[in-house]
Amino acid sequence: MPNRKPRILIVDDEESIHLLYREELEEEGYEVHSAMDGPAALELVEEVKPDVVVLDINMPGMDGIEVLRQIKEKHPQMPVILCSAYPEYKQDLASWASDDYIVKSFDLTELKESIKRNLAKVGF
């Protein structure tokens, strides 16, 4: 187990999501980084080397499916949790490359459980 806090990268184009997730996840003891769009997320993946990425699908410009594809191409072991307000994306074959799929909610219980499961896969 690494001797540091687990690093979580939040990728979402909504500021309110960043604030909510950051507050809740920092309370859980995580180091939280955030990006507002796909290109910024891909930069942070290289700079920060997050232990888990929480990724929105529906973003302007580069969508989450494309970000997921690029992350998995370079870092196949990096857990990526897709998080969307739209449950129908779960049926999209492209989303199956993710490690988990969570429908957005203000109750973060499911997201926190998914993060814990995925951190366990990478040795936390």
SULHURA-V964613 format. One record per residue. N is the residue number from 1. RES is the residue in one small letter. PHI is phi as a letter, one per 30 degrees, with the letter a starting at -180 (NA if undefined). D_CENTER is the distance of its C-alpha to the mean C-alpha in Angstrom with 1 decimal. Layout:
n->N res->RES phi->PHI d_center->D_CENTER
n->N res->RES phi->PHI d_center->D_CENTER
This chain:
n->1 res->m phi->NA d_center->20.6
n->2 res->p phi->e d_center->19.7
n->3 res->n phi->c d_center->21.6
n->4 res->r phi->a d_center->18.9
n->5 res->k phi->d d_center->16.2
n->6 res->p phi->d d_center->12.8
n->7 res->r phi->c d_center->10.5
n->8 res->i phi->c d_center->7.0
n->9 res->l phi->c d_center->5.7
n->10 res->i phi->c d_center->5.1
n->11 res->v phi->b d_center->6.2
n->12 res->d phi->a d_center->8.9
n->13 res->d phi->c d_center->12.6
n->14 res->e phi->c d_center->13.8
n->15 res->e phi->e d_center->15.0
n->16 res->s phi->d d_center->15.6
n->17 res->i phi->d d_center->12.0
n->18 res->h phi->e d_center->11.3
n->19 res->l phi->d d_center->14.5
n->20 res->l phi->d d_center->13.9
n->21 res->y phi->d d_center->10.6
n->22 res->r phi->e d_center->12.0
n->23 res->e phi->e d_center->15.3
n->24 res->e phi->d d_center->14.2
n->25 res->l phi->d d_center->11.9
n->26 res->e phi->d d_center->14.6
n->27 res->e phi->d d_center->17.2
n->28 res->e phi->d d_center->15.7
n->29 res->g phi->j d_center->16.3
n->30 res->y phi->c d_center->13.0
n->31 res->e phi->d d_center->13.0
n->32 res->v phi->c d_center->10.5
n->33 res->h phi->c d_center->10.1
n->34 res->s phi->b d_center->9.4
n->35 res->a phi->b d_center->10.2
n->36 res->m phi->c d_center->12.0
n->37 res->d phi->a d_center->12.1
n->38 res->g phi->e d_center->11.6
n->39 res->p phi->e d_center->14.3
n->40 res->a phi->d d_center->13.2
n->41 res->a phi->d d_center->9.7
n->42 res->l phi->d d_center->11.7
n->43 res->e phi->d d_center->14.1
n->44 res->l phi->d d_center->11.9
n->45 res->v phi->e d_center->10.6
n->46 res->e phi->d d_center->14.4
n->47 res->e phi->d d_center->15.5
n->48 res->v phi->c d_center->13.3
n->49 res->k phi->h d_center->12.3
n->50 res->p phi->d d_center->9.2
n->51 res->d phi->d d_center->9.5
n->52 res->v phi->b d_center->5.9
n->53 res->v phi->c d_center->2.8
n->54 res->v phi->c d_center->1.1
n->55 res->l phi->b d_center->3.9
n->56 res->d phi->d d_center->7.4
n->57 res->i phi->c d_center->10.2
n->58 res->n phi->d d_center->13.2
n->59 res->m phi->b d_center->13.5
n->60 res->p phi->d d_center->16.8
n->61 res->g phi->i d_center->17.7
n->62 res->m phi->d d_center->15.2
n->63 res->d phi->d d_center->13.2
n->64 res->g phi->d d_center->9.7
n->65 res->i phi->d d_center->11.8
n->66 res->e phi->d d_center->13.5
n->67 res->v phi->d d_center->10.5
n->68 res->l phi->e d_center->9.4
n->69 res->r phi->e d_center->13.1
n->70 res->q phi->d d_center->13.5
n->71 res->i phi->d d_center->10.9
n->72 res->k phi->d d_center->12.4
n->73 res->e phi->d d_center->15.8
n->74 res->k phi->d d_center->15.8
n->75 res->h phi->b d_center->13.7
n->76 res->p phi->d d_center->14.2
n->77 res->q phi->d d_center->13.5
n->78 res->m phi->d d_center->10.1
n->79 res->p phi->d d_center->7.9
n->80 res->v phi->b d_center->5.2
n->81 res->i phi->c d_center->4.8
n->82 res->l phi->d d_center->6.2
n->83 res->c phi->b d_center->7.2
n->84 res->s phi->b d_center->10.6
n->85 res->a phi->d d_center->13.9
n->86 res->y phi->c d_center->15.7
n->87 res->p phi->d d_center->16.3
n->88 res->e phi->d d_center->18.3
n->89 res->y phi->d d_center->15.5
n->90 res->k phi->e d_center->15.2
n->91 res->q phi->d d_center->18.6
n->92 res->d phi->d d_center->17.7
n->93 res->l phi->e d_center->18.2
n->94 res->a phi->d d_center->15.7
n->95 res->s phi->d d_center->12.8
n->96 res->w phi->d d_center->14.4
n->97 res->a phi->d d_center->13.0
n->98 res->s phi->d d_center->9.6
n->99 res->d phi->d d_center->9.8
n->100 res->d phi->a d_center->9.5
n->101 res->y phi->b d_center->9.9
n->102 res->i phi->b d_center->10.1
n->103 res->v phi->d d_center->12.4
n->104 res->k phi->e d_center->11.9
n->105 res->s phi->a d_center->14.4
n->106 res->f phi->d d_center->15.8
n->107 res->d phi->c d_center->16.3
n->108 res->l phi->c d_center->13.1
n->109 res->t phi->e d_center->14.9
n->110 res->e phi->d d_center->13.1
n->111 res->l phi->d d_center->9.6
n->112 res->k phi->d d_center->11.2
n->113 res->e phi->d d_center->13.0
n->114 res->s phi->d d_center->10.2
n->115 res->i phi->d d_center->8.6
n->116 res->k phi->d d_center->12.3
n->117 res->r phi->d d_center->13.0
n->118 res->n phi->d d_center->10.5
n->119 res->l phi->d d_center->11.7
n->120 res->a phi->d d_center->15.2
n->121 res->k phi->d d_center->14.8
n->122 res->v phi->c d_center->14.4
n->123 res->g phi->j d_center->17.2
n->124 res->f phi->c d_center->16.2
